[in-house]
């Protein structure tokens, strides 16, 4: 289990170090995830090592959201004062994301000739 956690953290560290060294415009953990996926695809042994830890982390993922919930409760006064604008921003960004996703899907379907009228 320690070796699996070490493998995951080393991929994140490698991603972070690469991004900082090369000045890449993306988060280090994202590059670390890409490196981890590549390593898992190339090494069945690493996949077998990391799988039990990954399953355990995914099974308990809800615990990782507790700090965010505590932060929201801790800033309830600010949230109450800014609730209206925050709600409108969330609603607007959600509608915009759905619209952009639908338009992108329609454009890709039109370009590939997969039209389902």
C-alpha positions as CSV (number, residue, x, y, z in Angstrom):
1,X,0.0,0.0,0.0
2,X,2.8,2.4,0.8
3,X,4.5,1.6,-2.5
4,X,1.3,2.3,-4.4
5,X,0.8,5.7,-2.6
6,X,4.5,6.5,-3.3
7,X,3.9,5.7,-7.1
8,X,0.9,8.1,-7.2
9,X,2.7,10.9,-5.3
10,X,5.9,10.5,-7.5
11,X,3.8,11.0,-10.6
12,X,2.3,14.1,-9.1
13,X,5.7,15.3,-8.1
14,X,7.1,14.6,-11.6
15,X,4.2,16.5,-13.2
16,X,4.7,19.5,-10.8
17,X,8.5,19.5,-11.4
18,X,8.1,19.3,-15.2
19,X,5.5,22.1,-15.3
20,X,7.7,24.4,-13.1
21,X,10.9,23.6,-15.0
22,X,9.5,24.1,-18.5
23,X,7.0,26.8,-17.5
24,X,4.1,25.0,-19.0
25,X,0.7,26.6,-18.8
26,X,-1.1,23.8,-17.0
27,X,-1.4,22.5,-13.5
28,X,1.3,20.1,-12.4
29,X,-1.1,17.5,-11.0
30,X,-2.8,17.4,-14.4
31,X,0.5,16.5,-16.1
32,X,1.1,14.1,-13.2
33,X,-2.2,12.3,-14.0
34,X,-1.2,12.0,-17.6
35,X,2.1,10.5,-16.6
36,X,0.3,8.1,-14.2
37,X,-2.1,7.0,-17.0
38,X,0.8,6.4,-19.3
39,X,2.7,4.5,-16.6
40,X,-0.4,2.3,-15.9
41,X,-0.9,1.6,-19.6
42,X,2.8,0.6,-20.0
43,X,3.2,-1.4,-16.8
44,X,0.6,-4.1,-15.8
45,X,2.7,-4.6,-12.6
46,X,2.2,-1.0,-11.6
47,X,-1.5,-1.3,-12.4
48,X,-1.8,-4.3,-10.1
49,X,0.1,-2.4,-7.4
50,X,-2.0,0.7,-7.6
51,X,-5.5,-0.8,-8.1
52,X,-6.3,-1.7,-4.5
53,X,-5.3,1.7,-3.2
54,X,-7.3,3.4,-6.0
55,X,-10.3,1.4,-5.1
56,X,-10.0,2.3,-1.5
57,X,-9.6,6.0,-2.2
58,X,-12.6,6.0,-4.5
59,X,-14.7,4.1,-2.0
60,X,-14.0,6.8,0.6
61,X,-14.0,9.8,-1.7
62,X,-16.9,11.4,0.1
63,X,-14.6,12.1,3.0
64,X,-12.5,14.3,0.8
65,X,-15.5,16.7,0.5
66,X,-15.8,17.3,4.2
67,X,-13.2,20.1,4.4
68,X,-15.1,22.0,1.6
69,X,-18.3,21.6,3.5
70,X,-16.7,22.9,6.7
71,X,-15.3,25.8,4.7
72,X,-18.8,26.7,3.4
73,X,-20.3,26.5,6.9
74,X,-17.4,28.5,8.3
75,X,-18.1,31.3,5.8
76,X,-21.9,31.2,6.1
77,X,-22.1,35.0,6.8
78,X,-20.3,35.8,3.6
79,X,-22.3,33.3,1.7
80,X,-25.5,34.7,3.1
81,X,-24.5,38.3,2.1
82,X,-23.4,37.2,-1.4
83,X,-25.9,34.4,-1.9
84,X,-27.9,36.0,-4.7
85,X,-25.0,37.0,-7.0
86,X,-23.3,33.7,-6.3
87,X,-26.5,31.8,-7.2
88,X,-26.9,33.8,-10.4
89,X,-23.2,33.2,-11.3
90,X,-23.6,29.4,-10.8
91,X,-26.8,29.3,-12.7
92,X,-25.4,31.3,-15.6
93,X,-22.2,29.4,-15.9
94,X,-24.2,26.1,-15.8
95,X,-26.5,27.2,-18.6
96,X,-23.6,28.5,-20.6
97,X,-21.6,25.2,-20.1
98,X,-24.6,23.1,-21.3
99,X,-25.2,25.4,-24.3
100,X,-21.5,25.3,-25.3
101,X,-21.5,21.5,-24.9
102,X,-24.6,21.1,-27.1
103,X,-23.2,23.4,-29.8
104,X,-19.9,21.6,-29.7
105,X,-21.6,18.3,-30.1
106,X,-23.7,19.6,-33.0
107,X,-20.7,21.0,-34.7
108,X,-18.7,17.8,-34.3
109,X,-21.6,15.7,-35.5
110,X,-22.0,17.9,-38.5
111,X,-18.3,17.8,-39.4
112,X,-18.1,14.0,-39.0
113,X,-21.4,13.4,-40.9
114,X,-23.1,11.7,-38.0
115,X,-26.4,13.6,-38.1
116,X,-29.3,12.1,-36.3
117,X,-32.3,14.2,-37.5
